[in-house]
Amino acid sequence: MSNSRMENVKNRSEETAASASQTFHEGKEAAKEAVSNLGQQARDTASAVSDKAREYAGQAGDKARQFASQAGNKAEETMHSVGQGMSSLAGSIRQSAPQSGMLGTAAGSVAEQLETGGRYLREHDLGDIGEDVTQIIRRYPIPALLCIFGVGFVMGSALRR
């Protein structure tokens, strides 16, 4: 081969190598950019999912609070209704029981206790009752514990049948 032809092949080889190197660097930069874009998209998606999860958790919490509030209101309405019923029963006992004698004294005492209990239920809410029960348990722990066991035994026996 001639010298000029060798020189021509050499120049073409160098041009091809330079072009291949340039293409390689461009591809490398494009790959870096694609990876960077993919990472940003992943972060954006994760952020959106996290925001949705927080939103759903907040909605669930709101629903739970709303349900608890409604249940508390219903329990207080029921408690006040029971108090009214106790007071009404006390009045019925007073009207139909004898006014004198041992039976009259017992009926009067029962009616008075029913009236007092009914008034208490009508005038207090669940928070007040909870505080009162806590104070009684602290003041009389052993009798309270025995009452709890007794109620548990009776409920267990009733549920077993």
Residue pairs with C-beta under 8 A, 6 or more apart in sequence:
1 9
72 126
75 126
76 125
76 126
79 121
79 126
79 129
80 121
80 122
82 118
82 121
83 117
83 118
83 119
83 120
83 121
83 122
83 123
84 118
84 122
85 118
86 114
86 115
86 117
86 118
86 121
87 114
87 115
87 118
87 119
87 122
88 118
89 114
89 118
90 110
90 111
90 112
90 114
90 115
90 118
91 111
91 115
93 107
93 110
93 111
93 114
94 107
94 108
94 111
97 103
97 104
97 107
97 108
97 111
98 104
98 107
124 132
136 144
137 144
